[in-house]
Amino acid sequence: MQIIYNIAAILLVVIALPIFAIRTMREDGFWERLKQSFGLLPPHILDPVAKKNCIWVHAASVGEIVAASPLIKEFRKEFPKKPILVSVVTNNGYAMAKRIVKDADSIIYFPLDLPWLSSGVVRKVMPSVFLPVETELWPNFLKAARKYKIPVMMVNGRISDKSVRRYHHLRGVLKDMIGTVSKFCMQSDIDAQYIVQLGAPPELVTVTGNTKFDQTYTDITENEKKILREEMGLANCEMILLAGSTHNGEEEVIFKSFSRIRERFPKVKLIIAPRNIMRADEIVDLAQHYHFRASKRTALKEKLTNQHDIVILDTIGELGKIYGVGDIVYVGGSLVSHGGHNILEPAAHGKAIIVGPNMFNFKDTYALFSARKACLTVKNAEDLTQAVLRLLEQPEAKKAMEDETLSIVRENQGASRKSAVILREVLEEYKRKSTVHNINKSDDIIENIQSYLYKLVHGETKGVIANIFMRVLYFFSFIYCQLLDLKLAFYRWGVLKQYKLDCHVISLGNITVGGTGKTPTAQRLAVAIRDMGYKVVILNRGYRAKWKGEVGVVSDGEKIYMSATEAGDEAFLLAKNLPKVPVLIGADRAVTGQYAVEQLHADVVILDDGYQHWRLVRDLDILLIDAINIFGNNYMLPRGTLREPLNHLNRADVCLLTKVDQADPDACNIIKNTVKKYNEKALIVTSVHSPKYFVEVADWYKGASTHITSIDSLRGKKVTAVSAIGNPASFEQTINDVGAQVIESVRFADHHDYTMAEMQIIMDNAIESGSEALIITEKDLVKIPSEFIHSSRDLPVYVLSMEIGFIDGYHEFIELIGTSLKNKKR
C-alpha cells in the first residue's frame, strides 16, 4: 500500500508542476514556499532548531495555526530552553503563523510527503518530538519519524466523519501511521472514539479538550475596537452583523437576509469575511446586484469613508480580532455542505452566534453550544432574517446568549496546559524506555561490530568466513598501500605540486587511527613557540565542522568566532585553551596557511593532524606514537589501523611517544627499535599525559579558573566516565590512577554529538548506579548541549584537564625547534 501511495504522490507532484510554474510567476512568495516544500530549507531558518532537540509543531493552515498558538505558548513555559519549530502547508497559514506565533524559533513550509524529502528534512532537523495538530498525518513523514526514533504526539486531535471514511481506505499505511503515534490528545469524546475506531490503542488516547478555547491572539481592547470601526468606516452605525468564513452560495443568502433586516434597522452595517479572499471582487459585484455599496477592507485602509453598507474583509489573519467588532456573528460554511467552521473565535469574544445546519466538521463544539442555547441554527435566508431580527429587537435574549457563550469558553479552557503536561510525560517516558533502548541497542550494535572487527584483524576470530573476510580486507589494504606510495612518489617527483609558505611549517600527526594526544600536544607546542617570541597559528582541518569554506577563522588569538558545532570539537578546544594563538580551519592547509601568513602575519604554522598533508612543504615533521597501542596491529587500513606503512616513519624529524606511563614496560623499546629500523636520524622523545585538575563544566565555559577542583578531591569517589574519543580506555585509566573509582563507563564513537536526551539518560543511570559525579574529557565537553551544561543537575559533571609532561628528550626537542626556527628566519 505504501508503494501505491508513493507512486500516486509522485504522479500528483509531476502533474502539478505546470501549476507550480504558473503560481510562481503570479504569486509573491510562492517560489520560497515551493523550495521549502521540496526540502530546500535555508540554513539561517534551520540553524536555531536543527539537531537541537527542538519541539516540532505542524499546523497545516490558518485554522490549525490558531489551535497551535496557545499550545506553543504553553510549551514555551514548560520547556523554556527547548527550541520550537513550526511548520505549515499554505501561504495563509505561514502568514498567520508569522503574525500570531511569537514563541517559535523557526517557521517553515512542511515538505511534500515524498519518501526521500520527508526523510531528508527529518534528518536535518532531528527534533525531540513531532506534534501534528488536528488531522495532519502524513505516511512518509511518519515513516521517517519511525526510522529516526522520533516520538509523535497528536495534539488537539480532530477526526471528522469524512476523515474516518477516507483513512479507512489507506489500510496498511493507516496501521503504520497510527502505530507511530505515542499519544493521541483529542478534542472530544467523539474524536477519541473515532481514532480508536481507526486503530489507536485506547490506552494511548486521552481527551484534553479544544485548544482554541485557550487562544488569546484575538483579544482586543475597547480602544482597538474603536480604531477598527473607524478604519472600516463603521464608527456611527447602530449594529454590525458579521459573516465569517463564508463560501460560494452563502453570500446570496446573507444579502437577501440583510435586505430584510435593513428595512427594520436601516443603520445596521455588514462585514463579510470570505474564506477565500480571492473572491472579494466577486462579492463586491454581487453586493451591487442587491443594490448595496460594498468596499474592500484594503481599499478602506487607503481612503477612509463611511459611504458604504458592507465591508468585504480581504486580508489574512484579521478575522479573529474583527469578530470582536461584530454584534451578531454568522459562521460560514454551514449553509452549504462544507461542514462549517469553528465557532470558538467569535465565542472567545462573547458573541451571539448563528450557524447553518451543516456543522459536521465541528460536531462536538456545535453540540455543546446548541445544547446550552449559545448559538442559533438557521436553514435559509428567512430563518437567518428572523434570528437576527429577534436578537436585535430583544437585547435581553442577545445578552443571555453572549453570557452563556463566555461561560462555555471559560469552563473549557485548559486544553493547552494539559497537552504541555502530557508532552513532558511522553518525553520522559520515551527517554526512560524508547531512547534508552535505542541508544543501548545502537551502542550494542556498534560495540559488537567493533569487537568483531578488532578480534578479526588481530587474529582472534577463526573460521571460513573470517578467513575470507580477512583476505578481502588484506586485498584492499594492499591496494590502499600501493596508491598511497604512488601519491607520495608523485609529490616527490613533482607530478603533484607542493606549496611552500613564507613561514616556518611544523606538522604534527600520527600514522595510526585513533587518539594519540594530538590536541594537548599541539597546545603545549604552540605555547612553547609563542613564548619564544614567535607569532604561531594552528591550522586544523575542521573535522566534522558545520562551517564550510576555504578559510575559517575559529579564533584570531583575541576572540573566538565559532562555536564547537561550527568549528569542530578539536579546533574549538584549541581556540578555547590558547589565548594569543589564532586557530584556522580548512581542508587545504596550503590555503589556510597562506591566509595565516598574509592576514595574521604568522612566523610559524602548526599543521594539527598534518603528517599526511603532503601538499604543503614542512620544515619539521613531528610524529606522535601511542605507547599503549604502539603501531596498532602493524597492518594497513582496512586490514589494520595504520594510515601509512611503517617505512614511512623515515619522514619524521621527531618521534614523540605519548602515554608511556600507561604502557607495557617493553612497549617503548619496541617503538624505539622500530623507529631506528626505518629512521636512524629521528629524535625520540617520551611524554606522559598528566591530569592537572577537575573543573565543573559550567565553570569551564565561564573560564572560572578559581573554581577548579583538585585532583585529590575525587579520591575514593564513585564516578561515571563519559567519553567519545579515540582511546577511552586511557582516559578511564587516568581517572582510576588519580584515585577515583570508575564504576560505570559510557563510550561513544569518536567525535560523537551528544543530545540532551542522551545526557539525561547518562545522568539518570549514574544516579541509579550510585555515582557521585560524571567525568568527561575537554574534547567531549564542547559537544555536550549547553542546555544540559547550564541546567540544574543532580550530580556534578567534571571535565578532567590534562597536560603533556615530557620525560626523555624534551630539551633536545625544544633545541631542535629553536634551531629550525632560527635557520628559517635567516
ABEGO torsion letter per residue (X at the ends): XAAAAAAAAAAAAAAAAAAAAAAAAABBGAAAAAAAAAGBBBAAAAAAABGAGBBBBBBABAAAAAAAAAAAAAAAAABAABBBBBBBABAAAAAAAAAABAABABBBBBBBBBAAAAAAAAAAAGBABBBBBEABBBAAAAAAAAAAGBBBBBBGBBBBAAAAAAAAAAEAAAAAAAAABABBBBABAAAAAAAAAAGBBAAABBBAEBAAAABAAABBBAAAAAAAAAAAGAAABABBBBBBGBBBGAAAAAAAAAAAAAAABAABBBBBBBABAAAAAAAAAAAAAAGBBBBBAAAAAABBBABBABBBBABBGAAAAAAAABABBBBBGAABAAGEBBAAAAAAAGBBBBBBABAAAAAAAAAAAAAAGABBBBABAAAAAAAAAAAAABAAAAAAAAAAAAAAAAAABGAAAAAAAAAAAAAAAAAAAAAAAAAAAAAAAAAAAAAAAAAAAAGABBEAAAAAAAAAAAAAAAAAAAAAAAAAAAAAAGABBBBBBBBBBBBBBBABBEBAGAAAAAAAAAAAAAAAGBBBBBBBAGBGBABBEABBBABAGABBABBAAAAEAAAAAAAAABBGBBBBBEABAAAAAAAAAAAAGBABBBBBGAAABAABBBABBBBBBBAAAEAEAGBBOAABABABBAAAAAABABBBBBGAAABBAAAAAAAAAAAAAABAABBBBBBBBBBABBBBAAAAAAGBAAABBBAAAABGBBBBBBBBBABAAAAAAAAAAAGBBBABBBBBBBGBBBBAAAAAAAAAAAAAAGBABBBBBAAAAAABBAAAAABBBABBBBBBBBBBBBABGAAAAAAAAAAAAAAAAX
